Amino acid sequence: MDDVTTARLRIAPELRMFLPASRRHEWQEVTPDRTSTLGHHVESVGVPLTEVGPMLLDGRGVPPSYQLTAGDVVDVHPVPRPQPLPDEPRFLLDVHLGTLARRLRLLGIDTAYHNDMDDPALVVQANEERRVLLTQDRGLLRRRALWLGAYVRGSAPADQLRDLLERFAPPLRPWTRCTACNGVLVPVTKDEVEPVLEDGTRRSYDAYGRCASCGQVYWHGAHSGHLEEIVRSARAWVS
């Protein structure tokens, strides 16, 4: 017989990855205490609220601030995909997602990244610039001050990229941003950049771009086949 002092959360399959391995079950029991919110209880079982979409009690939506009572049964669903945002998505990635950051920039997506920024500074920048903070650190996503974050699924960069593109469906503008600093690329003539080109590059290529922020020069070179494949896959994922 169920304990009438508890409430039950029904966790959607897409969210069970966040539950401890020993408790990765559909049903989670929590104890209402008249002070903790529904959002607190959901996070207490392991699911970051950034990953949660509609929460339904008897078929009606309830907010994270709802106070559970004994006997409540709440269905906890994942955030919808694509996830609606008020503006075109802009991202900030934590120190462990450098490869993903370069791939997002390759696609022309506004992506800030630093390899030496701590968690409090990340939250400050995300809030000030209204960037979605991307991370695989669940503790970082639970920081109350953070305006919006998202957990990045996958360990391989290709899987991470697909997850982000399917979740946010950002517009793609390949070859328009510097993969090193996120600056905007502008077309330049060969004569303008000739002093920084090696002889082989100068002889082989005619089309160049230069970052308006850091001055890095770009052209379609030896690695363009691999990069073109990343772009082709990305376009297929968001089509």
N, C-alpha and C positions, 0 to 999 in steps of 0.2 A: 504493500500500500504506500502511495506517495506521501512524502512528508508535507503536510499542509502549511508548514511555515516557510516553504521555499517557493521560488518562481523558477520557470524553465525557459531557457534560450534554445531555440532551434537554429543551429549554425549551418548556413548553406555550404555545400561541398567545396565551393571555390575558396571559402575562408578557413576551412579546417586545417590547412597547412600551417596556420599560425598557432594552433593549439599544441600544448605539450604532447609529445609522442604517446605518453601513457594515457592521455585523456582526449585523443583525437576522435571524439564521438559526435554524432549529430546533436544529441541533447546534452545541455549543460545546466546543472542546477546551481542556483545562486540564492543567497539569503537576503531578502530585503531588510534594510535597517533604518528606514525613514530619513536617512541622510544621503546615502549614495544614489547617484542617478543611474538610469539605464546605461548611459554611455560608460560610466565607471565600471559597471558590472561586465559589460562587453569587453572592455580592456582588461579587466581582472582575470578573464579566462584566457587572454592572450591575443585577442584580435585588435589591432590598431584601428581607431575610429576613421582614420584616413581611407581605410579599405572598405568601409561599411556604407551601404546605400540605404534603401528603405528598411525600416524596422516596423513590423506589423503586429498589432495586438488585436486579436479577433477581427482581422481583415482591415483594420484602419491604421493609418500611419501614426507613429508616435515619435517624438523627437528624442535626442540623446538626453535631454534634461528631464524626461519623464521619470517619476518616482514609482518604481515597481512596488506591487503589493503581493502578498502571499497568494499563490494560485495563478498568477499571471503566466501566460505562455506567449512568448514573443518570437516571431520569425525574423532572423537577422540575415539580410540579403547583401550581396556584394555591391559595390558602387557600379552603376551602369556603365557600359561601354558602347560608344565613346562617352567619356565623362564630360558633361557640359561645363564650360568655364565662361566667365563673363567676357574675357578677351582672348586673343590668340595666345596659345600657351608659350610661356617663357620658362626656362628651367634653370635650376642650380643643382649641381651634382656634388655629392660628398667625395672625400679623398679616394675612395675605393673604386670609383666608376670613371676613371680617366679614359679608357678606351671607348666606352659608351659616349662620353662627352665629345670626343673627336668625330665619332660617326654621326651624332646629331648635328654637329656643325657642318660636316660634309653635306648634309641634306639641307643646309640653309636654315636650321632651327636655332633660334637665339638661346644659347647654352653657356651659362657661366660655370667655371670650374677652377678650383684652386687645390693644389696638392699639399697645402700646409695650413688649412683653415680648420679651427676646432668647432665643436658643435654649437656653442653659443653664438659664435660669429656667423655661422651658416644660417642660423635662425634669424639673426638681425638682417643679413643681406636679403634673404628670401622675403622677409616682411617688407623691407624698405623698397625693394624693386618689384614686388608682387610676382615673384618667381615660384614655381612649384618645386619644392625641395625633393629631390629623388635620392633614395638611399635604400640600403638593405639592413639598416640599423633600426630595429623596432622601437628601441628606447628613444631615439631621436624623433621618430614620428609621434611619440606620445607627449612631447613637450607642449605644454598648454599655450605657450606664447606663439607657436608656429601657426601661421594663417592657413597654409595648405601644403601637404606633402603627399608622397606616393611611394609605396613599396615597389622596388624593382624586382620582378620575378626572373629567375634564370641565373645560371652561372656563366654561360658563354655569352660574349658580347652580342652575337647575332640573335640569341634568344631574348636578351635584355632589350635590344632595339625593337624587336617585333612586339614585345609586351608593351613598351611605351607607345609605339605608333598605334597599336590597336586600342589602347586605353584612351589616348588623347586626340588621335587623328589630326595632328598638326599639319598645316599646309607645308608642302615640300618645295624648296627652292634650291636644288642641288648646285654646288659649285659657286655659291654666292657669299660664303663666310670663310674666314681664316680658321683652319682647324687648330692652330696653335693658340690664338688669343680670342677668337669669336668676333673679330672685327669684320667689317664689310669689305668684300673684294671689289675692286674697280678695274676695268680693262685698261691696259697700258700697251704701248707699242714696244716692239723689240728694241728700238733705239733708246727708249727711256730706261730700260733695265739692263741693257747690254753690259755695263760695267760689272754687274754681279753675276753674270752668266759664265759658265764654263764653256770651253770651245765646242764640245760635243752637243751641249744643249742649244747653243746658239745656231749651230748648223742644222739641227734636227727639228726645231720647233719655231713656230711663228706667232702663235696666240698666247698671250700672257695676261695674268691678273696680278694685282698687288694689293695687299691689305692696307686699308686706309688708316689703321691704328698702329700696327707694328712694322709695316713695310715689307713683310715677307712676300716673296715673289712666287707665283704658282704657274704651272703649265701642265698639260697632260703628258706625263712622262711614262717611265717604265712600269710604274705601279698602277697606271690608270685602269687596266683591265680588272684588277681586284676591286678598285673603288667603284668602277661602273657596275660591277655585280652587286655591291652593297646598295647602290642607288636603285638598280632594277628590282631587287628584292623589296626594298622599302616601298616603292611605288605599288607593287603588287599587294602588299599588306594593307595599305590605306585605301585601295581602290574600292 
